[in-house]
C-alpha cells in the first residue's frame, strides 16, 4: 500500500507543474521577465533572447504541494508501520524541503535582479556563497538536532568509512559543491530537468530499497515536477527555470543525498553534475595557470559539445543516458550494502 503515496506524489507534482504553465507563462511575458543572453555563449543562443525565465516557480509549487498533500493523505490513511528511525526520516523530509525552498529563494532574488538590470548579473558570488553557507549549515544543524548524527560515509562498492568530526566540514563543502554543480548543468533546453528527472527516478528506487517511505514521496514529487516542467522546457524551450528553479532542484538533490544517509552515492547518481562542475574548475584553473589558454572550447562542458557540432537534443539525450548508467551502478552498490 505504501507505493500508492509515491505514485500520488508523482502524479500530483506533474499535474500541478504542467498545468501551472498555462497561467504562469503569460504572466512572465507580460512582466517582460525574459532571459538575457550574453555574447560569450554560442551565437545561436541569441535566438533565445527574451524567452521567459523564472519558470522554476512552476515546479516549486508543484513539488511542495505534492509532498505536503501526499504526506498528509498518507497520515490520514493510517500512515505506515512505525520504525526506529521513522521520526528522523520525517525530519529529513521536511528539513530537506525547507532547504530546497531556501535555495529557491536565493535563486529567485538572483533572477529578479537580473531581470530588473537586464543583464546576467544578479547576486554577487560572495552573496550567494554566504547564503548557501548559512542555509546549508542550518540544514545540517537541524538534522543533528533531529537525531541524524552518523558521521560514517558509505563508499560505493568499498564499505564504510568513519570520519568523525570531519563529517560536518565535508557535508558543508558537499552542499556548496552540489548546489553549484546542479546550477551549472542548467544551460540547454531541457538539460537540467531531464537529468534531474533521471536522478529522481534513481532516488525513488533507492528509497524503496532502503524502506524510507517519506523520502520516496520527495523523490517521486521531484520526478513528477521535472517531467511536468519538460512539457514547457523541452527543446525548443518556451520557458527557462532560471536560478529560481536550478537552486531549488539542487536543494532537493542535497536533501535526498543526505536524507538517504548515502551522500557519496551522488557521485554516481549525479555523475553529470560532477562532470559539469569539474569542467568549470578545470577550465578556470588551466586558464589561470597558462595565462589565457583553454582546454575546452567553453565551459560548462555541455557548451563545449555544442561548439563541437552536437545539437542540444543529442547532448541532452546523451547526458540523460549517462545519468541512467551512473544511477544503475549506484543502485547495484546499494543492494550490496
C-alpha positions, 0 to 999 in steps of 0.5 A: 500500500505504501507505493500508492503515496509515491505514485500520488506524489508523482502524479500530483507534482506533474499535474500541478507543474504542467498545468501551472504553465498555462497561467504562469507563462503569460504572466512572465511575458507580460512582466517582460521577465525574459532571459538575457543572453550574453555574447560569450555563449554560442551565437545561436543562443541569441535566438533565445533572447527574451524567452521567459525565465523564472519558470522554476516557480512552476515546479516549486509549487508543484513539488511542495504541494505534492509532498505536503498533500501526499504526506498528509493523505498518507497520515490520514490513511493510517500512515505506515508501520512505525520504525526506529528511525521513522521520526528522523526520516520525517525530519529529513523530509521536511528539513530537506524541503525547507532547504530546497525552498531556501535555495529557491529563494536565493535563486529567485532574488538572483533572477529578479535582479537580473531581470530588473538590470537586464543583464546576467548579473544578479547576486554577487558570488560572495552573496550567494556563497554566504547564503548557501553557507548559512542555509546549508549549515542550518540544514545540517544543524537541524538534522543533528538536532533531529537525531541524524548524527552518523558521521560514517560515509558509505563508499560505493562498492568499498564499505564504510568509512568513519570520519568523525568530526570531519563529517560536518566540514565535508557535508558543508563543502558537499552542499556548496559543491552540489548546489553549484554543480546542479546550477551549472548543468542548467544551460540547454533546453531541457538539460537540467530537468531531464537529468534531474528527472533521471536522478529522481527516478534513481532516488525513488528506487533507492528509497524503496530499497532502503524502506524510507517511505517519506523520502520516496514521496520527495523523490517521486514529487521531484520526478513528477515536477521535472517531467511536468516542467519538460512539457514547457522546457523541452527543446525548443524551450518556451520557458527557462527555470532560471536560478529560481528553479536550478537552486531549488532542484539542487536543494532537493538533490542535497536533501535526498543525498543526505536524507538517504544517509548515502551522500557519496552515492551522488557521485554516481547518481549525479555523475553529470553534475560532477562532470559539469562542475569539474569542467568549470574548475578545470577550465578556470584553473588551466586558464589561470595557470597558462595565462589565457589558454583553454582546454575546452572550447567553453565551459560548462562542458555541455557548451563545449559539445555544442561548439563541437557540432552536437545539437542540444537534443543529442547532448541532452539525450546523451547526458540523460543516458549517462545519468541512467548508467551512473544511477544503475551502478549506484543502485547495484552498490546499494543492494550490496550494502 
